[in-house]
Amino acid sequence: MNKSQIVQEKERYIDWVYTLKNMSDALWYKPFKEESWATADVIAHLIHWDQFVIENRIPYFINDEALPNIAVDVEAINKEASEYARGGVLKDELIDKFIFERRQLITSITTLPATTFDQPFAGRETIKIGDYFVSTIDHDLHHQKQIVEFIKSEGRN
């Protein structure tokens, strides 16, 4: 997938998330299954991971520097995202925050030269930068599928 296609997918996802504004608040906060996330948690999770990429990946891609050897506490990031989603933020505010952060991510991606996407990570030559962004799209689509299937199981469009 090239730079243009990656940006298009990221933009398309904004459009899809925007449609979630039509979801009832009851469904928005309803877990997919017992002891699971709800749609609100997933959108907050995506916000936090977009912020992570903006702050901890793209600057290194821009400067062709090796990624820092930092411990990424996935569980802590996900817990913080869920707490944010459940901390009083309204559905429309959370969706608007997602759209803002995703647009920031897209802007950051567009600063990278198109040739960068065929290059490997500095210090991690087995992974191309374009493939990294494809994995983030796959992550988005995984969560989209979860939400769509949940909505269908609840008998709503």
N, C-alpha and C positions, 0 to 999 in steps of 0.2 A: 504494500500500500504506500503510495507516495504522499508527500506533504499535503497536496491539495485534497486528496481523498480523506486523509486523517482529519483535516480541518472541517471538511464537509460532514463527516460522521459526528464530530464533536458538536457542530451546529445543529445537526438533525436531532441530536439527543436533547438539546435545549428545547426544541419544539415539542418533543414528546413529553418532557417533564412539565412543561407549561400546561399541557392538557390535564395534568393531575390536579389542577386547581378546581376542576369539576367534581373531584372526589369528596364525599361527605367527610366531615371531621371524624365521625365515628369510625369509618372505614380507614381513614388516614392513620389513626393511632391503633388500630386493631392488629395484633400480632398475626403473622402468617400462619403460625401454629403455636402451640403452647411453648412458652419460654423461648420465643423467637422474636426477631425484629418485626416492626411494622413498616409501612411505606415511609413514614416520617423518619424513622431511624436510618433507612437506606439512603434517603436524600441527604441527610446530615452527614452520613458516612462518605458519600460522594463529594460533598463540599470539603470535608477534611482531607481527603486524598488528593483532590485538585490542588488545595493549598500546599500539600506536601510536595507535589510535583513542581509547582511554581517555585517554591522556596528551596527545595533540596535536590532537584534534578536539572531543571532547565538552565540555571546559571552555569552549571558544570558543562552542559552540552554546548552552550554559547561559547565558553572559553576553552573548549576542547581539553578539559581537565578531568582527571580521574575522579570518580565519585568518592566522597569522604567515607571512610570506614566507620560509619556510625551505626549504633544498634538502633534498629527500627522496631519500636514496641507496638506491633500491630494491634494487640489486644487493648493497650492503653489508648491508642488513637480511636479505635472503634468504640470503646467505652465512653470516651469524651464526646464523640459524635452523638451517641445515643442519649447521653445526659443533656446535651444541647437541644436535641430534638424534643425532649420531654421537659425542658426547663422553662416552658411558658411561651416559647416562640410560636406564633400563629402559622398555620399551614401556608398561607399566601406569602408571609414573610420568609419562611424557610425556602420556598420555591424561588422567590425573588433573589434570595441570597445565593442559592445554587446557580441561578442564571448569571448573576454578577460574577461569581467565582469562575464559572465555566468560560465566560467571555474573557476574563483575565487570562485563563489558561490558553485559550485560542490566540489571544494577542501575543502571549509569550511564545507559543509555537510558531506563529507567523514571523517572529524575529529570526528564527533559525533559517539559514540558507537551505534550499531544497536539496542540495547535495549532502547535507548533514545526515539526512535520513537513511542514506545508504552506507554511512560510516559506522564502524563499531564504537562502543563506549570506549573512551580512553581508559586504559587499565583493565578493561573487560572485553577483550577482542572477540569473544564468541557471541556477543549480543549487539545487533545493530540498533541504532537509535530509533529508526522507523519501526522495528519489531517491538521495541519497548512501548511505543505509542499504540501499536496494534493491540498489545496486551491490555492496555488501559481501555481500549474500545471493547475488547472481549469482556472485560470486567463490567463495564457499563451495560452491555447486552445481557450478561448473566443476571444483573439486578433488574433490568427491564423485564426479562422473562419471568422472574419471580413475582414481580408486581402484577403483570398482565395475568398470569395464571391465578394469582390470589383474587384479583377482581372477578375473573370468570367464575372461580369457585364460590364466590359470594353472590353470584347471579346478577352482577352489575356490569355495565359496559364501560 
